[in-house]
Amino acid sequence: MSNKLILLLKGFCIGAADVVPGVSGGTMAFILGIYQQLLAAIKSFDIIWLRYIFKFEIKAALHYPHFNFLIPLVIGIGCALLFFTRVIPLPVLLHSDPELIYGLFFGLIVGSIVTLLPEIGKLDLRSTSYILFGTLLGYLTVTLVPMNTPDGAWFIFISGALAISAMLLPGISGSFILLILRKYDIVFNAIGHFQFAILIPFGLGIIVGLVLFSRFLSWLLNAYHRATISTIIGILIGTLWLIWPFQFRKYVLIHEKSKLIASTPYFPDNFTLPVMYALLMMTFGIIIVFIINILMKKTR
């Protein structure tokens, strides 16, 4: 299987994760082992690349960024977004069979936590404290309630930067952050109606968030690898609260589409057929991550 086809399939998995509320593309990139490569690809759009653009050195500008990595990945993400909203409507399945879908992603995240633990080495007091900090951070983020926020261009800019930063961080969904900031409906309505007064500051916020936060995360992973991995593991643990398949979920109707804003986990009393299926999907998700991890080690 060619490298580009593998990247396309990985992009498809990331796109599928982005469709599920509470699951971020960053989480799936981490599970698939391309997280640091993704950060490096985003970082490749730097000052040197801008110099090539301004000097009209088109050939150098096209070869300098990691387009060989990004193009198949972005195509895969786009195909997944179309497939899971048009062909197999995953948002509809989330309402009709939430236990199955969330069960699969719960298993994927649990599997990724287990496979990430060896990367921090010995589980001492310092790494445990980072894990606990990350768990608290992840839990507080996913249990935030929507707040009243300004509608000015400056806050739309901040919303774009925060949303894309959350999307880059494994465990936190960018769309969920927009819901918390009460900007989800405003932004997506602006996209549908080409309201550039909103789209321009939001887009600029996304660019700034990508440029700054990708570099910050990359620096953390290089300079404080063990502490950063420990914190990310904690964030993933904290966000399991939202991904747990058995929930009383609260939705709001935004432009004739229901969006998840809150959920309360519960433990099923009976071992019913839906519970069995959910547990099977959890197990399947864990097995998938273990297989991916084994294949990546063999590739390395």
RATA-V138830 format. One record per residue. N is the residue number from 1. RES is the residue in three letters. PHI is phi as a letter, one per 20 degrees, with the letter a starting at -180 (999 if undefined). Layout:
# RATA-V138830
n=N res=RES phi=PHI
n=N res=RES phi=PHI
This chain:
# RATA-V138830
n=1 res=MET phi=999
n=2 res=SER phi=f
n=3 res=ASN phi=f
n=4 res=LYS phi=f
n=5 res=LEU phi=f
n=6 res=ILE phi=f
n=7 res=LEU phi=f
n=8 res=LEU phi=f
n=9 res=LEU phi=f
n=10 res=LYS phi=f
n=11 res=GLY phi=f
n=12 res=PHE phi=f
n=13 res=CYS phi=f
n=14 res=ILE phi=f
n=15 res=GLY phi=f
n=16 res=ALA phi=f
n=17 res=ALA phi=f
n=18 res=ASP phi=f
n=19 res=VAL phi=f
n=20 res=VAL phi=e
n=21 res=PRO phi=g
n=22 res=GLY phi=n
n=23 res=VAL phi=d
n=24 res=SER phi=d
n=25 res=GLY phi=f
n=26 res=GLY phi=f
n=27 res=THR phi=f
n=28 res=MET phi=f
n=29 res=ALA phi=f
n=30 res=PHE phi=f
n=31 res=ILE phi=f
n=32 res=LEU phi=e
n=33 res=GLY phi=m
n=34 res=ILE phi=d
n=35 res=TYR phi=f
n=36 res=GLN phi=f
n=37 res=GLN phi=f
n=38 res=LEU phi=f
n=39 res=LEU phi=f
n=40 res=ALA phi=f
n=41 res=ALA phi=f
n=42 res=ILE phi=f
n=43 res=LYS phi=f
n=44 res=SER phi=f
n=45 res=PHE phi=e
n=46 res=ASP phi=d
n=47 res=ILE phi=f
n=48 res=ILE phi=f
n=49 res=TRP phi=f
n=50 res=LEU phi=f
n=51 res=ARG phi=f
n=52 res=TYR phi=f
n=53 res=ILE phi=f
n=54 res=PHE phi=f
n=55 res=LYS phi=e
n=56 res=PHE phi=l
n=57 res=GLU phi=e
n=58 res=ILE phi=f
n=59 res=LYS phi=f
n=60 res=ALA phi=f
n=61 res=ALA phi=f
n=62 res=LEU phi=e
n=63 res=HIS phi=e
n=64 res=TYR phi=f
n=65 res=PRO phi=f
n=66 res=HIS phi=e
n=67 res=PHE phi=f
n=68 res=ASN phi=f
n=69 res=PHE phi=e
n=70 res=LEU phi=f
n=71 res=ILE phi=f
n=72 res=PRO phi=f
n=73 res=LEU phi=f
n=74 res=VAL phi=f
n=75 res=ILE phi=f
n=76 res=GLY phi=f
n=77 res=ILE phi=f
n=78 res=GLY phi=f
n=79 res=CYS phi=f
n=80 res=ALA phi=f
n=81 res=LEU phi=f
n=82 res=LEU phi=f
n=83 res=PHE phi=f
n=84 res=PHE phi=e
n=85 res=THR phi=d
n=86 res=ARG phi=d
n=87 res=VAL phi=e
n=88 res=ILE phi=d
n=89 res=PRO phi=f
n=90 res=LEU phi=g
n=91 res=PRO phi=g
n=92 res=VAL phi=f
n=93 res=LEU phi=f
n=94 res=LEU phi=f
n=95 res=HIS phi=e
n=96 res=SER phi=e
n=97 res=ASP phi=c
n=98 res=PRO phi=f
n=99 res=GLU phi=f
n=100 res=LEU phi=f
n=101 res=ILE phi=f
n=102 res=TYR phi=f
n=103 res=GLY phi=f
n=104 res=LEU phi=f
n=105 res=PHE phi=f
n=106 res=PHE phi=f
n=107 res=GLY phi=f
n=108 res=LEU phi=f
n=109 res=ILE phi=f
n=110 res=VAL phi=f
n=111 res=GLY phi=f
n=112 res=SER phi=f
n=113 res=ILE phi=f
n=114 res=VAL phi=f
n=115 res=THR phi=f
n=116 res=LEU phi=e
n=117 res=LEU phi=g
n=118 res=PRO phi=f
n=119 res=GLU phi=f
n=120 res=ILE phi=e
n=121 res=GLY phi=m
n=122 res=LYS phi=f
n=123 res=LEU phi=e
n=124 res=ASP phi=e
n=125 res=LEU phi=f
n=126 res=ARG phi=f
n=127 res=SER phi=f
n=128 res=THR phi=f
n=129 res=SER phi=f
n=130 res=TYR phi=f
n=131 res=ILE phi=f
n=132 res=LEU phi=f
n=133 res=PHE phi=f
n=134 res=GLY phi=f
n=135 res=THR phi=f
n=136 res=LEU phi=f
n=137 res=LEU phi=f
n=138 res=GLY phi=f
n=139 res=TYR phi=f
n=140 res=LEU phi=f
n=141 res=THR phi=f
n=142 res=VAL phi=f
n=143 res=THR phi=d
n=144 res=LEU phi=f
n=145 res=VAL phi=d
n=146 res=PRO phi=g
n=147 res=MET phi=c
n=148 res=ASN phi=f
n=149 res=THR phi=c
n=150 res=PRO phi=f
n=151 res=ASP phi=d
n=152 res=GLY phi=f
n=153 res=ALA phi=g
n=154 res=TRP phi=f
n=155 res=PHE phi=e
n=156 res=ILE phi=f
n=157 res=PHE phi=g
n=158 res=ILE phi=f
n=159 res=SER phi=f
n=160 res=GLY phi=f
n=161 res=ALA phi=f
n=162 res=LEU phi=f
n=163 res=ALA phi=f
n=164 res=ILE phi=f
n=165 res=SER phi=f
n=166 res=ALA phi=f
n=167 res=MET phi=f
n=168 res=LEU phi=f
n=169 res=LEU phi=e
n=170 res=PRO phi=g
n=171 res=GLY phi=o
n=172 res=ILE phi=c
n=173 res=SER phi=e
n=174 res=GLY phi=f
n=175 res=SER phi=f
n=176 res=PHE phi=f
n=177 res=ILE phi=f
n=178 res=LEU phi=f
n=179 res=LEU phi=f
n=180 res=ILE phi=f
n=181 res=LEU phi=e
n=182 res=ARG phi=l
n=183 res=LYS phi=c
n=184 res=TYR phi=f
n=185 res=ASP phi=f
n=186 res=ILE phi=f
n=187 res=VAL phi=f
n=188 res=PHE phi=f
n=189 res=ASN phi=f
n=190 res=ALA phi=f
n=191 res=ILE phi=f
n=192 res=GLY phi=f
n=193 res=HIS phi=d
n=194 res=PHE phi=l
n=195 res=GLN phi=e
n=196 res=PHE phi=f
n=197 res=ALA phi=f
n=198 res=ILE phi=e
n=199 res=LEU phi=f
n=200 res=ILE phi=f
n=201 res=PRO phi=f
n=202 res=PHE phi=f
n=203 res=GLY phi=f
n=204 res=LEU phi=f
n=205 res=GLY phi=f
n=206 res=ILE phi=f
n=207 res=ILE phi=f
n=208 res=VAL phi=f
n=209 res=GLY phi=f
n=210 res=LEU phi=f
n=211 res=VAL phi=f
n=212 res=LEU phi=f
n=213 res=PHE phi=f
n=214 res=SER phi=f
n=215 res=ARG phi=f
n=216 res=PHE phi=f
n=217 res=LEU phi=f
n=218 res=SER phi=f
n=219 res=TRP phi=f
n=220 res=LEU phi=f
n=221 res=LEU phi=f
n=222 res=ASN phi=e
n=223 res=ALA phi=e
n=224 res=TYR phi=c
n=225 res=HIS phi=g
n=226 res=ARG phi=f
n=227 res=ALA phi=f
n=228 res=THR phi=f
n=229 res=ILE phi=f
n=230 res=SER phi=f
n=231 res=THR phi=f
n=232 res=ILE phi=f
n=233 res=ILE phi=g
n=234 res=GLY phi=f
n=235 res=ILE phi=f
n=236 res=LEU phi=f
n=237 res=ILE phi=f
n=238 res=GLY phi=f
n=239 res=THR phi=e
n=240 res=LEU phi=f
n=241 res=TRP phi=g
n=242 res=LEU phi=e
n=243 res=ILE phi=e
n=244 res=TRP phi=g
n=245 res=PRO phi=f
n=246 res=PHE phi=e
n=247 res=GLN phi=c
n=248 res=PHE phi=e
n=249 res=ARG phi=e
n=250 res=LYS phi=d
n=251 res=TYR phi=d
n=252 res=VAL phi=c
n=253 res=LEU phi=e
n=254 res=ILE phi=c
n=255 res=HIS phi=l
n=256 res=GLU phi=m
n=257 res=LYS phi=c
n=258 res=SER phi=e
n=259 res=LYS phi=c
n=260 res=LEU phi=f
n=261 res=ILE phi=c
n=262 res=ALA phi=b
n=263 res=SER phi=b
n=264 res=THR phi=c
n=265 res=PRO phi=f
n=266 res=TYR phi=b
n=267 res=PHE phi=d
n=268 res=PRO phi=f
n=269 res=ASP phi=e
n=270 res=ASN phi=d
n=271 res=PHE phi=e
n=272 res=THR phi=f
n=273 res=LEU phi=f
n=274 res=PRO phi=g
n=275 res=VAL phi=f
n=276 res=MET phi=g
n=277 res=TYR phi=f
n=278 res=ALA phi=f
n=279 res=LEU phi=f
n=280 res=LEU phi=f
n=281 res=MET phi=f
n=282 res=MET phi=f
n=283 res=THR phi=f
n=284 res=PHE phi=f
n=285 res=GLY phi=f
n=286 res=ILE phi=f
n=287 res=ILE phi=f
n=288 res=ILE phi=g
n=289 res=VAL phi=f
n=290 res=PHE phi=f
n=291 res=ILE phi=f
n=292 res=ILE phi=g
n=293 res=ASN phi=f
n=294 res=ILE phi=f
n=295 res=LEU phi=f
n=296 res=MET phi=f
n=297 res=LYS phi=f
n=298 res=LYS phi=f
n=299 res=THR phi=f
n=300 res=ARG phi=f
